[in-house]
């Protein structure tokens, strides 16, 4: 099942052992190489200024009430995660990235994304377009299979329809 990014953030992290909240998710840790959410930065419920990491594989379940983990011990210090050090150091943010086609047409900026909650792979990226590109004001959905390359500043996608400018064929 797909979940929008907003439904994954600012959610309680609940302990099965204690039955209480142990943290709150703040932001995702996204691997730009495969668009996988590797984990979440969390605010510790016991030490408010402490930022911990919840790895996606430590999530037992995703309920309406929040993420379910075994215990507070499922959360890690960012410095302890040796395998994720390079990804953590990238500080990759998906929202706000410019989206362009392979023929250099600007489509807009990423405003949201949807992730498959079982695997935590981002499946869809939603691009906000200017009023000139899309007079109806809607977002453009881009599937992960359409993405050609992800750089520090932009996401390059296949042309929407070869030979047809972006926004043409959108009903007025």
N, C-alpha and C positions, 0 to 999 in steps of 0.2 A: 504494500500500500504506500502511495506517495504522500509525503507530508511537506507542506511549505516551510520555509526556513523559520518563519515567525512562530510556528507551533513547536519548534525545537529549542527556542531560546527563552530565557527567563522562566524556566520550568524547574520545579523542585526535583531534587535527587533524593529518593526515599530508600531507607535501609530496610531490608527484610528482617534483619536480626533485631533491631530496636523498634521498628515500626514508625520511626520518625524521620524528619527531614535532616539530611546531613550536608546538603549543599544546594546551590542554585546554578543552573547552566547560564553562562554569559555569552560566549561566542564559540563558533566551531573552529576546529583545526582541520583545514582542508588541504589535501594533497593535490597540488595542481597538475601532477603528472597523470593521474587517473581519475580526478574529480571524486575522490572518496573522502568522506568525513571520518577522519581517524579518531577523533574524540572531541571533547568540549572543554573549554576553560570554565572552571566553576568557582564560585565564591563559597568558601567554607562556612558552614552554618555555626561553627563553634568559635572560629577566629575570623571575624568579618574581613580583616585586611588580607587574609591569606588566600592566594589564588592556587587552585589545584587543577589537575587534569583528570577527566573521566574518559577512559578509552572506550571506544564503541564496543569492543568485545566483552567489557565488564558490565554492560547493560543487560540485565536479565529480561526486562520487559518494558514496554512503553505504554503507560496507562493515561487516562484522562487527567489523573492527579499528578503525573510526572514520570520521571525515569526511575526504574526500580533496579537497585544494585544489592549485592549481598550485605555489605557493611561499609562503614566509613573507610575501611582499609582498601576498598576498591579505587579510591582516589589517590593520585600520585602527585608528587612534586614535579614540576616541569623539568628540572635538572636531572631527575632520576631516569628519565625516558631516553635512553641512549639511542635506540633505533629510530626514534622520531625527532632527534635533535635537529637534523637538517631541515625537516619540514617545519618544525616549531620556529626555527631561526628565520625562515622565509617570511613569516607574518603575512601569509597570503590571504587576501580578502577578495571574495568573488563579487560581492555587490559593489557597484560603482565602476566596474571595469567597462571600458569602451568595447563595443562589439562591431566588427567590420567583416565584410565578405572578402572572399579571395580576390575579387575584382576591385577591392579598396572602397566599396560603398559603405558609408557609415550607417549602421542600423539604430544605434542608440547606446544606452548604458544598462548594465544588469541591475534590475531593481529587486529581483527575488529569484529563488530557485526551489525546486522540489526534489527531495531525496527519497529513495526507497528505504523504508525504515528497517527492513530485514538485513540489507547489505550495507546500508549507509552510502551507497553510490548516488551521486547527484544525477538525476535522469533528465531533468528539464531546467533550462535557464530562461527566465522571463526578462525581456528587453523592453525598457520604457523608451518610447519613441517621441520625438518632438511633434508638436501639432502640425508642422509642415510635412512631416513624413507620413503621419497617420492622423487625419482629421477627426476620426472617431474617438481618438484618445485611448485606445486599448493598448495592451501589451502584446508583444510578439513572442510566441513560445518557440524556443529552439531546443530540439532534442539533442542529447549528448552525441548521437551518431553524426550530427551535422557539424560538429566542432572539428576543425582541422588542427588548430594550434592555440595554445594558451601561453601568453608572455606576461611579463611584469605589468604591462600597461594595457593590453588588449586581448580580446578573444577573437580569433579568426574563424569564421564559419564558411561553409560552402555557400555559393550564390543560391538565393532562394529559388528563383526560376531563371535559367540562363537566358540572357537577352531581355529580361523584363526588369525594369527598375523597382526597387523596394517601394511598396505602397501602391503600385499600379494595380489595379484589379480589386482594390479595397473599395467596397461600396460606400458612396458618399452619403 
